[in-house]
Amino acid sequence: MQEREQKRAALDPAQQEQATGDMDPASFRLYAHQVVDWVADYLEHVGDYPVLARTQPGDIRRALPAQPPQQPESMQAILADFERVLLPGITHWNAPGFMGFFGITGSGPGILGELLTAALNVNAMLWRTSPAATELEQVALDWLRQMLGLPEPLFGVINDTASAGTLYALAAAREALSDLQIRQRGMSGRPEVPRLRYYASQEAHSAVDKAGIVLGVGLEGLRKIPVDDEYRLDVAALERAIKEDLAAGWRPFAVVATVGTTSTTSVDPVPAIADLCERYGLWLHIDASYAGSAALLPEYRHILAGCERADSFIVNPHKWLFTPLDCSVFFTRKPEIVKATFSLVLEILRTDEEAPNLMDYGISLGRRFRALKLWMIMRYFGQEGLQARLREHIRLGQLLAQWIDGSPDFERLAPAPFSTVCFRAHPRGLDDEEQLTALNERLLNRINGAGHYFLSHTRLRGRYSLRAAIGNLRTSEETVRGLWQELREGLEAELARRS
C-alpha cells in the first residue's frame, strides 16, 4: 500500500484520476529541462558509449512488460527506463567513431528544429494547413538549390527518404508516357501496353529495384548496366541495351544515374547519360543522396555537371548536411508531370488559394514540417560554415586513403572521391580470396566489437571490402588516427592468431 501511494504521489496532475487533459506546463517545463540537459550531456560524451549496441536479439523486448500499462506511470520512471533498458540497445550514429554506411549527424540546431516541429505538430499537406510550413519549404529548398549551383527553375519538396523520391521520379517517368494512360487505366489486362524498361548501373541503390516492384514494372523491368574500372555506369553499354530493348519490343522510359554510388561513392558520367536520354526520349533521374552535398564546395561543383538537364534529382541533407533523420530533398524540372501523377484531392481538402499544396507531389497526405530543421541548420552554420565542415571530412577521408595506399598490408579497392574509403587488409603473401574474405570479416567484427568504431562492408567485384564513411561533425583527425591504429593492431592480432 505504501509503495502504491508513493507511486501515486510521483504522478502529475494530468495523471490523476478523472483527469482528461495534457501534461500541465509546469510539469512539461520540468521534464523538458531534464531531457535537454540529458541531450546536451549525451552529445558531449557520445564518444564514451560503445558505438555498436551490445545487446542480443530479443534483449530489449524481454526487458519490457509484455502487457501495456493500465495505470499512469511517472515520467521519472519512464526516463529511468529509457536509460536503463533502451540506451544499451542504441547504436550511436551520432558518435565520432560511427563510420558505417554513410556517416550522419543530428546537429544541435537540427535537434532544436525537431523539438519545435514536434511542438507545433502541423501537417503541411495544404498551404492553408500551415502556410509557414509550405512557404519555408520552398525558401529553404531554393537556398539549397543555390548552394549546389543548380539552375532555375527547379521545384522541390522534402520527403522522408531517397527511396520515396526515387519511387516518385519513376512514377512520374511512367506518367510521362501519356499515350499509355497508365494513371487512369492501369497496366494489367492491357495487351496493347508494351513491357516497360528502365536502366541503372549495377552499383545503383536497391531503392531503384524496389520502385520497379511497387510500380508494377517488376524486377525484370530494370536492366542493370555494367560499370567501368571506377564503378561508373558504362554509357556505351547503356546505349547498346536501349537499342536491344527497342528491337525486342520493350518500351524504355527512364534512366537512373548516381552521383555517389552506395558502395563506392563513384559518380556516373551524367552529361553523356543526359545526351542518351534526350536522344531516346527517356526521363533522367539523378540519385545524389550522399555525394550531392559536396557540390556546396566550388572545387566539387563539377560532380553535378549534367544534372541541370535531369528531370528529377535527389539529395539527402540527412546524410551529409548534418540534418537529423528524415530529410530527403526531391527536385524536378517537371513539377506538372509529378503533380499529374499523384494529385487526387478529396472534397474536404479542396481550396481556392493560388499556392502549391505539397501533398500533390507524392502519395502522402500527411507531411511533417521537415523544412524547419534544415532552415535552422543553414542559418546556424551558414554556407561558409557548411563548406568548412565538408572540406574537413573530405580531408580526413583522403588522409585515411593515403595511409591505406602507403601500407604493405592494406589495399584500397575503389577510388575515394569524397570522404568514404573502401579497403581491405591484404597482408603480403596472402592472396587466396576465401582466406582474405575470412580475415577481413574477422577484422571487421574485431573493430566493431571493441566499441570505439563502427564500420560497414560491401563487395566489389566479388571482393569483401570494409567501408569507412566519414561525415559526422564530431569526427576529428584524432578519431581517424585511432581507427587506423586499431585496424593495424587488429590485423596484427588476427595474423598472430592464425600462425
C-alpha positions in Angstrom: 0.0 0.0 0.0 2.8 2.4 0.9 4.6 1.7 -2.4 1.3 2.3 -4.3 0.9 5.7 -2.5 4.5 6.6 -3.3 3.9 5.9 -7.0 0.7 7.9 -6.9 2.5 10.8 -5.3 5.0 10.9 -8.1 2.3 11.4 -10.8 1.5 14.8 -12.3 -1.9 16.4 -12.2 -2.7 15.2 -15.7 -2.2 11.6 -14.5 -4.6 11.8 -11.6 -8.0 10.0 -11.7 -10.7 11.8 -13.7 -8.0 14.0 -15.5 -8.6 14.4 -19.2 -6.1 17.0 -20.3 -2.5 17.1 -21.4 0.6 17.3 -19.2 0.5 20.7 -17.5 3.0 23.4 -18.5 4.9 23.3 -15.1 5.4 19.5 -15.4 6.4 19.8 -19.1 8.9 22.5 -18.3 10.4 20.4 -15.5 10.9 17.3 -17.7 11.9 19.3 -20.8 14.8 20.8 -18.8 15.8 17.3 -17.7 15.6 16.0 -21.2 17.5 18.9 -22.7 20.2 18.6 -20.1 20.4 14.8 -20.8 20.7 15.5 -24.6 23.5 18.1 -24.1 25.4 15.7 -21.8 24.8 12.9 -24.4 26.2 14.9 -27.3 29.2 16.0 -25.2 30.0 12.4 -24.2 28.5 10.3 -27.0 32.0 9.1 -27.9 32.2 7.3 -24.5 29.4 4.8 -25.4 30.2 1.6 -27.4 29.3 2.7 -30.9 27.6 -0.6 -31.8 24.9 -1.8 -29.5 26.0 -4.8 -27.5 22.6 -6.3 -26.9 21.4 -9.6 -28.4 18.2 -10.0 -30.4 15.2 -10.0 -28.0 17.1 -8.5 -25.0 15.1 -5.2 -25.2 11.8 -6.8 -25.7 12.3 -9.2 -22.8 13.3 -6.3 -20.5 9.9 -4.6 -21.1 6.5 -5.7 -19.9 4.5 -7.8 -22.3 1.3 -6.0 -21.5 0.5 -2.3 -21.8 0.3 -0.2 -18.6 -3.2 0.1 -17.2 -2.4 2.9 -14.8 -0.3 6.1 -15.4 3.4 5.8 -14.7 5.6 8.7 -13.6 7.8 10.4 -16.2 10.7 9.9 -13.9 10.2 6.1 -14.2 9.8 6.4 -17.9 13.0 8.4 -18.3 14.8 6.0 -16.0 13.8 3.0 -18.2 14.9 4.9 -21.2 18.4 4.9 -19.8 18.3 1.5 -18.2 16.6 -0.5 -20.9 16.7 1.3 -24.2 20.1 3.1 -24.2 22.1 -0.1 -24.1 20.2 -1.1 -27.3 21.2 2.0 -29.2 23.8 2.0 -32.0 25.2 5.5 -31.7 25.0 7.1 -35.1 25.9 10.4 -33.5 29.2 9.1 -32.2 32.5 10.3 -33.7 33.5 6.7 -34.4 30.4 5.8 -36.3 31.7 5.4 -39.9 29.3 2.8 -41.2 27.0 3.1 -44.2 27.1 6.9 -44.5 28.2 9.0 -41.6 25.4 11.3 -40.4 25.0 13.9 -37.7 22.0 15.1 -35.8 23.4 18.5 -35.2 22.4 20.9 -32.4 20.4 23.3 -34.5 18.7 20.4 -36.2 17.7 18.8 -32.9 16.3 22.1 -31.7 14.4 22.3 -35.0 12.9 18.8 -34.4 11.8 19.9 -30.9 10.0 22.9 -32.4 8.5 20.8 -35.2 7.1 18.3 -32.6 5.7 21.1 -30.5 3.9 22.8 -33.5 2.7 19.4 -34.8 1.5 20.8 -38.1 0.5 18.8 -41.1 2.0 20.5 -44.2 -0.3 18.8 -46.7 -2.0 22.0 -47.9 -0.8 25.6 -48.0 -3.7 26.6 -45.7 -3.0 23.8 -43.1 0.2 25.7 -42.3 1.3 28.4 -44.7 4.7 28.8 -43.0 5.5 25.2 -43.4 4.8 25.2 -47.2 6.5 28.5 -47.9 9.5 27.8 -45.7 10.0 24.5 -47.5 10.1 26.4 -50.8 12.5 29.0 -49.5 14.8 26.5 -47.8 15.0 24.3 -50.9 15.7 27.3 -53.1 18.5 28.2 -50.8 19.8 24.7 -51.2 19.5 24.8 -54.9 21.6 28.0 -55.0 24.2 26.5 -52.7 24.5 23.5 -55.0 24.8 25.7 -58.1 21.7 24.2 -59.8 19.8 26.4 -62.2 16.3 27.8 -62.0 13.6 26.8 -62.3 13.5 23.8 -60.0 10.6 22.8 -57.9 11.4 21.0 -54.7 9.7 19.0 -51.9 11.1 17.2 -48.9 10.4 13.5 -48.4 11.3 11.1 -45.7 13.8 9.1 -47.7 15.5 9.0 -51.1 13.7 5.7 -51.7 10.4 7.6 -51.7 11.9 10.2 -54.1 13.1 7.5 -56.5 9.7 5.9 -56.5 8.1 9.3 -57.2 10.5 10.0 -60.0 9.9 6.7 -61.8 6.2 7.0 -61.3 6.4 10.4 -63.0 8.5 9.0 -65.7 5.8 6.4 -66.3 3.1 9.0 -66.3 5.2 10.9 -69.0 4.3 8.1 -71.3 1.0 9.9 -71.9 -0.2 7.7 -74.7 -0.4 4.7 -72.4 -2.8 6.4 -69.9 -1.5 4.3 -67.1 -2.7 6.5 -64.3 -6.3 6.1 -65.5 -6.4 2.7 -67.0 -3.6 0.8 -65.2 -1.3 -1.8 -66.8 -2.8 -5.2 -66.1 -5.0 -6.9 -68.7 -4.0 -4.5 -71.4 -2.2 -6.3 -74.3 -1.6 -3.0 -76.1 0.7 -1.9 -73.3 4.3 -2.9 -74.0 6.7 -4.1 -71.3 8.4 -1.1 -69.8 12.1 -0.9 -69.2 14.3 1.4 -67.2 18.0 1.4 -66.6 20.6 1.9 -63.8 24.1 0.8 -63.1 25.0 -2.4 -61.2 26.1 -0.1 -58.4 22.7 1.7 -58.0 20.8 1.7 -54.7 18.3 -1.1 -54.1 15.6 1.6 -53.9 15.8 1.6 -57.7 14.9 -2.1 -57.8 12.1 -1.7 -55.2 10.5 1.1 -57.2 10.0 -1.2 -60.1 8.3 -3.7 -57.8 5.9 -1.1 -56.5 5.1 0.4 -59.9 4.3 -3.0 -61.5 7.2 -2.8 -63.9 8.8 -5.7 -62.0 12.4 -6.6 -61.3 12.7 -7.7 -64.9 11.7 -4.2 -66.0 15.0 -2.9 -64.6 18.1 -3.5 -66.7 21.3 -3.2 -64.8 24.2 -1.7 -66.8 27.8 -2.8 -66.3 30.3 -0.3 -64.8 33.8 0.7 -65.7 37.0 0.3 -63.7 35.9 3.1 -61.4 32.5 1.7 -60.8 30.8 4.3 -63.1 27.9 3.4 -65.4 29.2 2.3 -68.9 27.5 4.7 -71.3 28.2 2.6 -74.4 26.7 -0.4 -72.7 23.7 1.6 -71.8 23.1 2.6 -75.4 23.5 -0.9 -76.6 20.9 -2.0 -74.0 18.4 0.6 -75.1 18.8 -0.4 -78.8 18.5 -4.1 -77.9 15.3 -3.5 -75.9 13.7 -1.4 -78.6 14.4 -4.1 -81.1 12.9 -6.7 -78.8 9.7 -4.7 -78.3 10.4 -3.2 -74.8 9.4 0.5 -74.1 12.3 2.2 -72.5 11.2 5.1 -70.3 13.8 6.2 -67.7 17.4 6.1 -66.6 18.6 6.4 -63.0 22.2 7.9 -62.8 24.0 8.1 -59.5 26.3 10.8 -58.1 27.9 9.0 -55.3 27.1 5.3 -55.5 26.1 3.4 -52.4 29.2 1.1 -52.1 32.0 3.3 -53.6 30.6 6.8 -54.0 31.5 6.8 -57.7 30.0 9.4 -60.0 28.3 8.3 -63.1 29.0 10.2 -66.4 25.9 12.3 -66.2 26.4 14.5 -69.2 26.8 11.6 -71.6 23.8 9.8 -70.0 21.8 13.0 -70.4 22.7 13.0 -74.1 21.3 9.5 -74.5 18.1 10.3 -72.5 17.4 13.3 -74.8 18.2 11.2 -77.9 15.8 8.4 -76.9 13.2 10.5 -75.0 13.8 9.0 -71.6 13.3 10.5 -68.2 16.6 11.1 -66.4 16.6 10.8 -62.6 19.7 11.6 -60.6 20.4 10.0 -57.2 22.8 12.3 -55.5 21.7 11.3 -52.0 25.1 11.3 -50.3 27.6 13.0 -52.6 25.4 15.8 -53.9 26.1 17.8 -50.8 29.8 18.0 -51.8 28.7 20.4 -54.6 28.4 23.1 -52.0 32.2 23.3 -52.4 33.2 25.2 -55.6 36.0 22.8 -56.2 33.5 19.9 -56.2 30.7 21.7 -58.2 31.8 19.6 -61.3 30.2 16.5 -59.8 26.8 17.9 -60.7 27.7 18.5 -64.4 24.8 17.5 -66.5 22.4 17.3 -63.5 20.8 20.6 -64.7 19.4 18.5 -67.6 17.8 15.9 -65.3 14.1 15.6 -65.0 14.4 14.8 -61.3 17.2 15.0 -58.7 17.6 13.8 -55.1 20.0 15.0 -52.4 19.7 14.0 -48.7 20.6 16.7 -46.1 20.2 13.9 -43.5 23.3 12.2 -44.9 25.9 14.9 -45.2 24.4 18.2 -44.2 24.0 17.5 -40.5 20.2 17.3 -40.6 18.5 14.8 -38.2 16.7 12.0 -40.0 14.5 12.3 -42.0 15.1 14.9 -44.7 15.4 13.9 -48.4 15.1 16.6 -51.0 13.4 15.9 -54.3 13.9 18.5 -57.1 12.2 18.4 -60.5 12.2 20.4 -63.7 8.7 19.0 -64.5 6.5 19.5 -61.4 3.4 19.5 -63.6 4.1 15.8 -64.5 4.8 14.9 -60.9 1.6 16.6 -59.9 -0.4 14.9 -62.7 1.0 11.6 -61.4 -0.2 12.0 -57.8 -2.7 14.7 -57.3 -6.1 13.4 -56.2 -7.9 15.8 -53.9 -10.7 14.8 -51.6 -13.5 17.3 -51.3 -12.6 18.0 -47.7 -9.2 19.2 -48.9 -10.3 21.4 -51.8 -9.1 25.0 -51.5 -9.1 28.2 -53.7 -5.6 29.6 -52.8 -3.1 30.2 -55.6 -0.4 28.3 -53.8 1.2 24.9 -54.1 -0.2 22.1 -51.9 2.7 19.8 -51.3 0.6 16.8 -50.8 0.1 16.8 -54.6 3.7 15.7 -55.3 3.7 12.3 -53.6 1.5 9.6 -52.1 1.4 11.0 -48.5 -1.3 13.4 -47.4 0.4 13.8 -44.0 3.7 15.8 -44.2 5.9 16.7 -41.4 7.4 20.2 -41.1 10.8 19.0 -42.1 11.9 22.3 -43.6 12.2 23.9 -40.2 15.3 21.9 -39.1 17.0 22.3 -42.5 16.4 26.1 -42.5 17.7 26.4 -38.9 20.9 24.4 -39.9 21.6 26.5 -43.0 21.2 29.7 -40.9 23.2 28.5 -37.9 26.2 27.3 -39.9 25.9 29.5 -43.0 27.1 28.3 -46.4 30.8 29.0 -45.4 30.4 27.0 -42.2 28.9 24.1 -44.1 31.7 24.2 -46.7 34.4 24.2 -44.0 32.9 21.1 -42.4 32.6 19.2 -45.7 36.2 20.1 -46.6 37.4 18.7 -43.3 35.5 15.4 -43.8 37.0 15.1 -47.3 40.4 15.8 -45.9 40.1 13.2 -43.3 38.8 10.6 -45.9 41.8 11.4 -48.2 44.1 11.1 -45.2 42.8 7.6 -44.4 43.1 6.7 -48.1 46.8 7.8 -48.1 47.6 5.7 -45.1 46.0 2.7 -46.7 47.8 3.3 -50.0 51.1 3.5 -48.2 50.7 0.3 -46.2 52.0 -3.0 -47.4 49.3 -4.9 -45.5 46.2 -3.0 -46.7 44.8 -2.0 -50.1 42.2 0.3 -51.4 39.6 -1.4 -53.6 37.9 1.7 -55.2 38.6 5.4 -55.8 37.8 7.6 -52.9 36.5 10.8 -54.5 34.9 12.1 -51.3 35.1 11.0 -47.6 34.2 7.3 -48.0 37.0 4.8 -48.3 36.6 1.2 -49.5 39.6 -1.0 -48.5 40.7 -4.4 -47.1 43.5 -6.0 -45.3 45.8 -7.8 -47.7 48.9 -8.9 -46.0 51.9 -9.8 -48.0 51.9 -13.4 -49.2 48.2 -14.0 -48.6 46.4 -13.9 -51.9 43.7 -16.6 -51.6 40.3 -14.8 -51.9 38.4 -17.0 -49.5 41.1 -16.5 -46.8 41.2 -12.8 -47.4 37.4 -12.6 -47.1 37.5 -14.6 -43.8 40.3 -12.4 -42.5 38.5 -9.2 -43.3 35.3 -10.4 -41.8 37.1 -11.2 -38.5 38.9 -7.8 -38.6 35.6 -6.0 -39.1 34.0 -7.9 -36.2 37.0 -7.1 -34.0 36.8 -3.4 -34.8 33.1 -3.2 -34.3 33.2 -5.4 -31.2 35.7 -3.2 -29.5 33.2 -0.4 -29.3 35.2 2.6 -30.4 34.3 2.5 -34.1 31.6 1.1 -36.4 32.4 0.2 -40.0 30.2 -1.4 -42.6 31.2 -3.6 -45.5 30.4 -4.3 -49.2 31.5 -6.5 -52.0 33.3 -5.1 -55.0 33.7 -7.4 -57.9 33.3 -10.2 -55.5 35.9 -9.0 -53.1 34.9 -8.4 -49.5 35.6 -4.7 -48.7 35.5 -2.7 -45.5 34.0 0.8 -45.7 34.8 3.9 -43.6 32.4 6.7 -44.3 33.4 10.0 -42.6 30.7 12.6 -42.3 30.0 13.2 -38.6 30.6 16.7 -37.1 32.2 15.0 -34.1 34.7 13.0 -36.1 38.2 14.5 -35.9 41.7 13.7 -37.2 42.3 12.1 -33.8 39.3 9.8 -34.3 40.6 8.7 -37.8 44.1 8.1 -36.5 42.6 6.0 -33.7 40.7 3.9 -36.3 43.9 3.4 -38.4 45.8 2.3 -35.3 43.0 -0.2 -34.3 42.9 -1.6 -37.9 46.7 -2.2 -37.9 46.7 -3.7 -34.4 43.6 -5.8 -35.2 45.3 -7.2 -38.3 48.4 -8.0 -36.3 46.3 -9.8 -33.7 44.4 -11.8 -36.4 47.6 -12.8 -38.1 49.1 -13.9 -34.8 46.1 -16.0 -34.2 46.4 -17.7 -37.5 50.1 -18.6 -37.0 
